[in-house]
Each structure stands twice: as C-alpha cells, then as structure tokens.
C-alpha cells in the first residue's frame, strides 16, 4: 500500500498526497504513524509559507506509532515498540549539550532526504518529524518508548501539546508548592500548563481566556480561579502583545510559551521590571526532551495527568482540513488524526 501525507507544496497549497518513505539510515528509525494531533504550530507553518522550512513541507509533528525498522547502530528501540515522536531533541555535540544542558541544544538531529513526494522531490518534515503521514523516518533520538496500555490517541499528545504545557511549570519555571499561577490562553497547551502546575503543587491556578468554553474546560483540568488576579508565575500561552503585557502586570515571573506571529512586539517598562525584580523566561516547548515522555505517560496511567479528556474527537487523515477549521473555531481541545 502506498504511503500518504499532508503536504504544503506551495504557499497556501495543501493536499493529501502519495509520498515515498525510504528505509532508515544509520541512527534512524522508521515509524508507522497510528495517531497524530492537530496543533496550531502546523497552521502557523501554513500561514507563514513554511515558517522557515523549505517547500514542499510534510506537515505534522505530534505523533505516536509503532517502530517498523531501525537503521544501523540503533539499540534504544526495536521493531514493534510503541513510541512517541519528539521534535525537541539533543545532538550531544553542540556547546549546550557539551556543557550538560541538552534541553537547550542548538543543533537537533534530523533524518534528511528520507521523505519525498511521488515526483521524487524531497520533503521537509515539520520540526524534523512529519507526522501527518502513514509513515515517517526520524532520528532514533527523537523517539521514546511508552507503554501500550496508554491509548495511542492519547499518547501522541505527549509529543507536543502535553510536553510543552506540562513541562513549562515543571521544568522551565520550576513552580514551587503553594505558588500562585496564572495561565493566559486555555487551549490544549494551556490546559496542559494547568495540569503541570497542579502536578507541581501550585496552590492557586488562575485561568484567563476570552472564550467562556475554554474557561469551563480549564476548571475541569485543575484551574481554581478564572479571570485576572495576582500571581507568582504568569504563563503566556498565546504570544501576543496584549497577553504578554497582561502577564507582566500579573506576576514577577513571566513565562512565554505561545508561538508569536512574525513581527509581533510588546512594550516593557524597564524601571518597573527592575523594581519588581522581574524575570522573563522563554519556554521552548517546555524545555522538554523525549526522555521526559515515559514519565508523562506514567502520570497519565496513574491518573495524575488527564489525557483522555483532551481528545475531543478522532478523524481519518483525509479530514485534516476540517480538523484545522475546528481548531481555529475553538470547537475542540484536540483532534487526533488516525492515518
């Protein structure tokens, strides 16, 4: 059976196409995708004409599936393993990696050239993963084995939304027990931030969103308050001027989680920052690594982390366009596509 993937072939031109998936090379694995979440980042890639990826682009970056083949030298996973694919990996050789800080790796590995369109042109997989497809090839460092007891449509969310959100308070901000937390923007990542703050032991979790539906969802995932109020940590999961400046008003420690559009700017009063001894942190994907995925999966299995309620609906890969529209309308927490 031929492989298929959702391809951005030119600015604004997206379609489900037949693709070619090569054998994995040394240090690489080929994964049969079983579930992939629909994330705003892929919409960002479409709207920003590739967002730095060379066209044509294979969309998708939040996936889980089964390892089919492994390349030479791979011993961390084996065919038949259920894995979550991670876009944030470490090369082990750049300056941050060499100083023992792989979460800030500057040269994440990739598997270039393994994915092509039917005409042979090489595809650029989004964030080196390309999960809107029946199969993909990624570096072995980009996958982590998770228990099959965790349903695959839940497991795939760990690859982006859940790792980004949960690890922002747990890893980036290191929220302390009893802290007051504000979360601005309560979509899938924001709800994961709320869950991460709850796991970290926050005493108050304040949800802020213009959509009343999302505030109701936030309460279900652990928010104790809704609306603006003072906090110790404010997470901006939207990444716009208004939300960032609101975060600065609410808390001395601001964590930028949301992906901003090109050219977005905010105004910061330096004297006020100094007087408040403020900190501004950037949480790049929650500063996670695939090594965090098994821990997140265990939290899901023991009930600490609610992934089931985040999956609003599943749909076949062919329904990718409808899934994007539902996401833009705010009608879903997550749509999961099943190739």
SEMARLO-28242 format. One record per residue (C-alpha): chain; x negated, y, z negated. Coordinates in Angstrom, 2 decimals, padded with zeros to 5 digits. Layout:
N
chain;c1;c2;c3
A;X;Y;Z
...
This chain:
339
chain;c1;c2;c3
A;000.00;000.00;000.00
A;-001.31;003.44;000.92
A;-002.17;005.94;-001.80
A;-000.31;009.24;-002.04
A;-000.96;012.55;-003.76
A;000.44;016.06;-004.05
A;-001.90;018.31;-002.06
A;-002.30;022.08;-001.84
A;-003.64;022.21;001.72
A;-003.48;025.99;002.32
A;-002.27;028.99;000.30
A;001.34;028.27;-000.63
A;001.45;024.97;001.28
A;002.06;021.96;-000.98
A;003.25;018.49;000.03
A;003.15;014.84;-000.95
A;000.67;013.25;001.45
A;-001.04;009.97;002.13
A;-004.56;010.11;000.71
A;-007.67;007.90;000.65
A;-009.23;006.81;-002.63
A;-012.77;005.41;-002.46
A;-014.47;002.86;-004.65
A;-016.05;004.39;-007.78
A;-019.73;005.22;-007.62
A;-022.31;004.84;-010.39
A;-020.97;006.17;-013.68
A;-017.42;006.48;-012.27
A;-014.09;004.72;-012.74
A;-011.03;004.32;-010.55
A;-007.72;004.62;-012.37
A;-004.23;003.64;-011.26
A;-002.10;006.54;-012.46
A;001.02;005.45;-014.35
A;002.19;008.79;-015.71
A;001.21;012.44;-015.28
A;002.59;015.53;-016.99
A;003.60;018.66;-015.09
A;001.62;021.56;-016.58
A;001.61;025.32;-015.96
A;-002.06;025.11;-015.02
A;-001.18;023.30;-011.79
A;001.32;026.04;-010.99
A;-001.48;028.52;-011.70
A;-003.66;026.67;-009.17
A;-000.91;027.00;-006.55
A;-000.19;030.67;-007.25
A;-003.88;031.62;-007.33
A;-004.61;029.90;-003.96
A;-006.64;027.14;-005.55
A;-007.86;029.01;-008.65
A;-011.49;028.52;-007.70
A;-011.02;025.00;-006.29
A;-011.98;024.60;-002.64
A;-008.98;023.77;-000.47
A;-007.50;021.24;000.08
A;-006.73;020.53;-003.58
A;-005.28;017.40;-005.15
A;-003.03;018.65;-007.96
A;-002.56;017.20;-011.44
A;-004.79;016.99;-014.49
A;-002.71;015.46;-017.32
A;-002.64;011.75;-016.61
A;-002.84;008.26;-018.03
A;-003.06;004.85;-016.41
A;-005.00;001.62;-016.09
A;-008.63;001.24;-015.07
A;-008.86;-000.70;-011.79
A;-012.58;-000.64;-011.05
A;-015.76;000.66;-012.64
A;-018.96;001.75;-010.99
A;-022.50;000.68;-011.72
A;-023.66;001.37;-015.25
A;-020.21;001.84;-016.79
A;-019.76;-000.06;-020.06
A;-017.44;002.26;-022.03
A;-014.30;000.98;-020.26
A;-013.34;-002.10;-018.28
A;-010.71;-003.01;-015.69
A;-007.35;-003.43;-017.38
A;-007.94;-000.79;-020.07
A;-005.17;001.76;-020.66
A;-006.84;005.18;-020.58
A;-006.02;008.85;-020.85
A;-007.91;011.06;-018.39
A;-009.53;014.22;-019.75
A;-010.53;017.29;-017.77
A;-012.81;018.64;-020.51
A;-015.94;016.50;-020.63
A;-019.60;016.85;-021.53
A;-022.60;016.33;-019.26
A;-025.09;015.69;-022.07
A;-027.82;017.71;-020.34
A;-026.87;021.42;-020.39
A;-028.03;023.80;-023.12
A;-024.92;023.46;-025.35
A;-025.00;019.67;-025.05
A;-028.70;019.52;-025.86
A;-028.22;021.62;-028.98
A;-025.50;019.25;-030.18
A;-022.48;021.29;-029.08
A;-020.87;019.19;-026.30
A;-017.47;020.86;-026.79
A;-018.96;023.89;-025.04
A;-020.55;022.01;-022.16
A;-021.28;024.24;-019.17
A;-021.55;021.51;-016.50
A;-018.77;018.94;-016.96
A;-019.39;015.94;-014.69
A;-017.27;015.14;-011.65
A;-016.88;012.43;-009.02
A;-017.23;014.47;-005.81
A;-016.13;013.16;-002.45
A;-014.17;010.12;-003.64
A;-010.75;011.52;-002.66
A;-009.78;012.51;000.90
A;-006.77;013.41;002.99
A;-005.74;010.99;005.71
A;-007.81;013.01;008.21
A;-010.96;012.48;006.13
A;-011.26;015.99;004.71
A;-012.49;015.92;001.13
A;-010.02;016.81;-001.62
A;-010.91;018.93;-004.64
A;-009.13;017.37;-007.62
A;-007.79;019.92;-010.11
A;-010.19;020.17;-013.05
A;-012.11;017.18;-011.64
A;-009.18;014.78;-012.27
A;-006.39;014.91;-009.64
A;-003.62;013.01;-011.38
A;-000.66;013.88;-009.12
A;-001.54;010.74;-007.22
A;-001.15;006.99;-007.25
A;-004.86;006.52;-007.98
A;-007.87;008.73;-008.68
A;-011.61;008.47;-009.33
A;-013.23;010.29;-012.26
A;-016.46;010.10;-014.28
A;-016.41;007.44;-016.97
A;-016.98;010.24;-019.50
A;-013.55;011.61;-018.57
A;-011.53;008.64;-019.80
A;-010.78;007.31;-023.27
A;-009.09;004.04;-024.14
A;-005.79;004.36;-026.03
A;-003.51;001.62;-027.41
A;-000.92;000.19;-025.06
A;001.57;000.42;-027.92
A;001.81;004.13;-027.11
A;004.17;004.54;-024.12
A;002.25;005.77;-021.12
A;004.63;008.70;-020.50
A;003.69;009.95;-023.97
A;000.00;009.05;-023.72
A;-000.53;011.19;-020.61
A;000.38;014.37;-022.54
A;-002.70;013.88;-024.70
A;-004.85;014.67;-021.66
A;-003.97;018.39;-021.65
A;-001.00;019.93;-023.48
A;-001.37;017.93;-026.69
A;-005.16;018.04;-026.91
A;-005.18;021.75;-026.04
A;-002.48;022.60;-028.55
A;-003.25;020.32;-031.47
A;-007.00;020.85;-031.38
A;-006.70;024.67;-031.28
A;-005.81;024.86;-035.00
A;-007.66;021.66;-035.95
A;-010.95;022.27;-034.10
A;-011.20;025.84;-032.77
A;-009.63;027.78;-035.65
A;-010.06;025.16;-038.39
A;-006.86;026.24;-040.11
A;-007.06;025.65;-043.84
A;-004.38;024.00;-046.00
A;-001.74;026.52;-047.03
A;-002.61;029.05;-044.31
A;000.00;031.19;-042.59
A;000.09;030.53;-038.84
A;001.89;032.38;-036.04
A;002.37;030.75;-032.63
A;003.32;033.04;-029.74
A;004.77;031.05;-026.86
A;006.54;027.79;-027.67
A;006.33;025.70;-024.53
A;004.62;022.31;-024.51
A;001.22;023.68;-025.59
A;002.75;026.00;-028.18
A;004.75;023.14;-029.69
A;001.50;021.17;-029.84
A;-000.16;024.09;-031.65
A;002.70;024.00;-034.15
A;002.16;020.28;-034.65
A;-001.59;020.78;-035.04
A;-001.02;023.49;-037.64
A;001.32;021.14;-039.52
A;-001.26;018.33;-039.39
A;-003.91;020.79;-040.67
A;-001.67;021.55;-043.66
A;-000.53;025.09;-042.85
A;001.86;026.41;-045.48
A;003.85;028.62;-043.12
A;004.23;028.19;-039.36
A;005.92;031.06;-037.57
A;007.28;030.53;-034.03
A;007.62;033.50;-031.66
A;009.24;033.28;-028.23
A;011.74;035.25;-026.15
A;013.66;032.05;-025.33
A;016.02;031.01;-028.13
A;015.99;027.44;-026.83
A;012.28;027.22;-027.47
A;012.66;028.58;-030.99
A;015.12;025.79;-031.77
A;012.65;023.27;-030.41
A;009.87;024.84;-032.46
A;011.83;024.26;-035.67
A;012.19;020.59;-034.76
A;008.42;020.25;-034.33
A;007.49;021.87;-037.64
A;007.94;025.66;-037.47
A;009.11;027.00;-040.83
A;009.96;030.54;-039.66
A;010.90;032.29;-036.42
A;010.09;035.84;-035.39
A;007.23;038.20;-036.16
A;005.54;038.31;-039.54
A;002.11;038.50;-041.17
A;-000.21;035.53;-040.70
A;-003.76;034.38;-041.32
A;-004.06;032.92;-037.81
A;-002.18;034.01;-034.67
A;-002.29;031.76;-031.59
A;-001.52;033.46;-028.27
A;-000.37;030.60;-026.07
A;000.90;032.95;-023.34
A;-002.19;035.01;-022.49
A;-000.58;038.30;-021.52
A;-001.39;041.82;-022.72
A;001.76;042.13;-024.83
A;001.33;038.75;-026.53
A;-002.37;039.25;-027.22
A;-001.83;042.69;-028.71
A;001.00;041.28;-030.83
A;-001.33;038.56;-032.10
A;-003.87;041.22;-033.08
A;-001.15;043.01;-035.04
A;-000.05;039.89;-036.91
A;-003.32;038.29;-038.04
A;-007.01;038.99;-038.66
A;-007.93;035.85;-036.72
A;-006.57;035.62;-033.16
A;-006.96;032.53;-031.02
A;-006.42;032.95;-027.28
A;-005.05;029.67;-025.93
A;-002.95;030.68;-022.91
A;-004.34;030.99;-019.40
A;-004.06;034.60;-018.21
A;-003.43;035.62;-014.60
A;-006.27;037.24;-012.68
A;-006.83;040.86;-013.70
A;-004.89;040.68;-016.98
A;-006.22;043.10;-019.61
A;-005.47;044.07;-023.19
A;-006.34;047.10;-025.28
A;-008.23;046.58;-028.53
A;-008.86;049.23;-031.18
A;-012.44;048.70;-032.34
A;-012.16;050.66;-035.62
A;-009.13;048.58;-036.58
A;-010.96;045.36;-035.73
A;-013.85;046.44;-037.93
A;-011.65;047.46;-040.85
A;-009.72;044.18;-040.76
A;-012.88;042.09;-040.32
A;-011.03;040.53;-037.41
A;-012.08;037.55;-035.35
A;-011.08;036.80;-031.75
A;-011.59;033.20;-030.68
A;-011.07;031.61;-027.29
A;-009.74;028.08;-027.50
A;-010.82;026.49;-024.23
A;-008.49;023.52;-024.00
A;-008.51;023.30;-027.78
A;-012.28;022.68;-027.52
A;-011.38;019.01;-027.25
A;-013.28;016.10;-025.75
A;-011.91;012.73;-024.56
A;-013.42;011.28;-027.75
A;-010.53;013.00;-029.57
A;-007.88;011.11;-027.61
A;-007.87;007.91;-029.72
A;-007.35;009.96;-032.88
A;-004.45;011.85;-031.27
A;-002.96;008.54;-030.12
A;-003.20;007.14;-033.65
A;-001.47;010.25;-035.03
A;001.31;009.62;-032.52
A;001.61;005.97;-033.50
A;001.69;006.69;-037.24
A;004.32;009.41;-036.83
A;002.12;012.42;-037.65
A;002.40;013.66;-034.06
A;005.72;013.61;-032.19
A;005.06;012.94;-028.51
A;008.34;011.22;-027.69
A;010.38;014.40;-028.21
A;008.06;016.33;-025.89
A;009.02;014.20;-022.88
A;012.21;015.84;-021.67
A;012.50;013.66;-018.60
A;010.60;011.42;-016.22
A;010.78;011.56;-012.43
A;009.06;009.99;-009.42
A;006.03;011.71;-007.95
A;008.13;012.69;-004.93
A;010.14;015.03;-007.19
A;007.12;017.21;-008.00
A;008.73;020.39;-006.59
A;011.86;020.02;-008.71
A;009.66;019.43;-011.75
A;007.85;022.73;-011.16
A;011.17;024.57;-010.86
A;012.44;023.06;-014.12
A;009.22;024.12;-015.84
A;009.45;027.68;-014.53
A;013.06;027.92;-015.70
A;012.15;026.76;-019.20
A;014.58;023.84;-018.94
A;012.06;021.21;-020.09
A;009.28;020.74;-022.59
A;007.55;018.33;-020.21
A;008.50;016.48;-017.09
A;006.39;013.37;-016.62
A;005.94;012.08;-013.07
A;005.57;008.36;-012.53
A;003.71;007.54;-009.30
